[in-house]
Amino acid sequence: MPDLKTTTEPQVNSTAPSISMKKKAPGLSFRRFFTKPGVSPYNEVEWDLRLAQITDAQGNVIFEQKDVEVPKDWSMTATNIVASKYLHGKIGTPEREKGVRQLVGRVAETIRDWGLAQGYFKTPEDGATFHDELVHILVRQYAAFNSPVWFNVGCDRIEPNSDGRSWHWNPQTQNVEFGVTGYTKPQCSACFINSVKDSLDSILTLAKTEGMLFKWGSGTGTNLSTLRSSTETLSGGGTASGPLSFMKGFDAFAGVIKSGGKTRRAAKMVILNVDHPDIVDFVECKMKEEAKAHALVAQGYDGSHPDSDAYSSIFFQNANNSVRVTDDFMYAVVRDTDFSTKAVQGGTVMKTYKAKDLLKKISEATWHCGDPGMQYDTTVNRWHTSKNTARINASNPCSEYMFLDDSACNLASLNLLKFAPNGTFDVEAYRHAVDVLITAQEILVDNAGYPTESKSRRAADGRRPPLRLRRRSRLRRLRDGDHVRRSLLAVEPHSRTMRAPSPSHRCHKKESSRNKSRSWHRQYSCGDSRLGCPARAEPGCKRSRPDARRRLPRLVHQPRTIPGRNPHAPSQRKQHQQNQRPNLHLRSQQTMLGRSPGPRRKTRLPQQPGNGVSSNRHNRLHDGL
């Protein structure tokens, strides 16, 4: 794992006789975990030459590349995706990349070179070790970067004369600059959140910004609630166009601009607040367009794919739509009361609806065409991790990134099943992979380009390189769930993730006989951060601290109850325990703080003889999920 050390060097100040002490970080040291000295990580993999081919519904070939070099254990789906999306260069030319070896080499070597030039590594040998470990992780599919990294990083080797322009961070001037950078400052983040103001200049600027993000392979999300509705007046007379009119233009750009210049379409999220005067039109817009497509298909037009005659002639097909609702709206639904929309300028009441009727419209539209989704504005901002900055108004297209307007997020994914090939999670390998991947993402953030100045500044200041955990649901089914639970959270502190408790740690609160009888599902909950005890402290625990409540998710083993058996009867307890399969639950940060999106109704099970679960016990488990 990398170790960051600091040293002090005396620095003579010509204007003062005293000597000032300046901290200097010599860089990170990396050890070899997956690789061996003197052995290329590429040589430890069996390679295969394959035909990468993609066909449409009618069997017509829409992409083909011969002799694509991929690891032998990669699936054909992975082969086709890599060849069609990520290999750079025109097919049939010498510049075209031949396979995964060249693709991973382009990315890993570029990140290593950036890190060496900017002092990320203690020695050149540490940089070489980092490179080999990263190559192993990527080639073996332990992890993967987001698409813009594969699209753009290192392509200056193939296209050195590219004239692309971007905003980027200059480490010499410690400021952001704009200029011709080509692929030397590539776009590396997949997720962007854009803002828009209620002016034509801002609206057209948004269209340009989204176009540039789509070009380099990224997705965007925008809340259009700042735009006046179609029923509000303009300063010069007349009425505003409303957000739906501009959505048609944004949708058209998203449909024609291919991500990274490849076959993949742009990813886009459009959001409207539930109290916006045009909310009903927004909710129903996709459903109405879908009905047009169905009518065209009934008349004989092709509707087999998104670019078919039927679907290419309707609007709103290139974005995810989401309604952003508040707790006030949801309470109005529960209480069956009215809810009013308000003018964007002035806040006067425009229309009043039954909240239940409005929610029903959302449900019906979603049932017909899958949109709109719902985002819970009150809850999102209650869980805000940077409340002193600004409120959260939108998300990226996938909605896993919710943060400030005009911000970006560089994503990477870890494939957890790769760390548990035999059902036992390899903690050390996981921690080492996190170290390598987080370091690579940190290097990417500083060397990336951005389409606007505000995004470049916010990326440099905010530094958002999260890791996503893939295939968690399958991993939860492993029988050694307690071991896996601790493993997922036991990563190094510099990776910004806290530790779970060690296997031998228990809460210091004295157990009652009641707790002892249920020790097979008891939680570690002392809250002592020095021992890594997570989340919620048990009442009466002498070593619990208030600040420890914010540290980790609460993790619960929910037992399966065998009908007709009482797990607490001495004669049946042993057999019952043998039939348990731990069910791992990772709770969100806000739930571990004791807050929930709204009032929670406790589910009370009818008391039945021999079911083995009392109502009170079920309620406690229910509150823990």
BELGIFEN-V730025 format. One record per backbone hydrogen bond with DSSP energy under -1.0 kcal/mol. CO is the residue of the C=O (numbers start at 0). NH is the residue of the N-H. If there is no record, write none. Layout:
co;nh
CO;NH
CO;NH
This chain:
co;nh
6;23
8;21
10;19
12;15
19;10
21;8
23;6
27;121
35;38
41;44
45;71
47;69
49;67
51;64
53;61
53;62
55;58
59;55
62;53
64;51
67;49
68;99
69;47
70;73
74;78
75;79
76;80
77;81
78;82
79;83
80;84
81;85
81;86
87;96
89;92
92;95
97;68
98;102
99;103
100;104
101;105
102;106
103;107
104;108
105;109
106;110
107;111
108;112
109;113
110;114
111;115
112;116
113;117
114;119
119;27
122;126
123;127
124;128
125;129
126;130
127;131
128;132
129;133
130;134
131;135
132;136
133;137
134;138
135;139
136;141
136;142
141;414
143;412
145;148
146;150
147;151
148;152
151;154
153;156
154;158
158;161
163;180
163;181
165;178
166;449
167;176
169;173
169;174
174;169
176;167
178;165
180;183
185;448
189;218
190;408
191;220
192;405
196;198
198;202
199;203
200;204
201;205
202;206
203;207
204;208
205;209
206;210
207;211
208;212
209;213
210;214
211;215
212;217
213;216
213;259
218;191
219;268
220;193
221;270
223;226
228;231
231;239
233;236
237;233
241;245
242;246
243;247
245;249
246;250
247;251
248;252
249;253
250;254
251;255
252;256
253;265
257;260
258;261
263;258
266;219
267;319
268;221
269;321
270;223
271;323
272;275
274;341
275;278
277;281
278;282
279;283
280;284
283;287
284;288
285;289
286;290
287;291
288;292
289;293
290;294
291;295
292;296
293;297
294;298
295;300
296;299
301;309
304;307
307;311
310;313
319;269
320;372
321;271
322;374
323;273
324;376
325;329
326;330
327;331
328;332
329;333
330;334
331;336
336;354
338;352
340;349
347;342
350;340
352;338
353;357
354;358
355;359
356;360
357;361
358;362
359;363
360;364
361;365
362;366
363;367
364;368
365;369
372;322
374;324
374;376
375;379
376;380
377;381
378;382
385;388
395;398
400;395
406;192
408;190
410;145
411;467
412;143
413;415
413;469
414;417
415;418
416;419
418;425
419;422
424;426
425;429
426;430
427;431
428;432
429;433
430;434
431;435
432;436
433;437
434;438
435;439
436;440
437;441
438;442
439;443
440;444
441;445
442;446
449;166
451;455
452;456
453;457
454;458
455;459
456;460
457;461
458;462
463;409
467;413
469;415
470;474
471;475
474;477
478;480
479;483
480;484
481;485
482;486
483;487
485;489
488;490
491;494
492;495
501;504
511;515
512;516
515;518
517;520
524;537
527;532
537;540
540;543
544;547
545;548
546;549
547;550
561;564
565;568
568;571
568;572
571;575
572;576
573;577
576;579
587;591
589;594
590;593
607;610
613;617
614;618
615;619
616;620
617;621
618;622
619;623
621;624
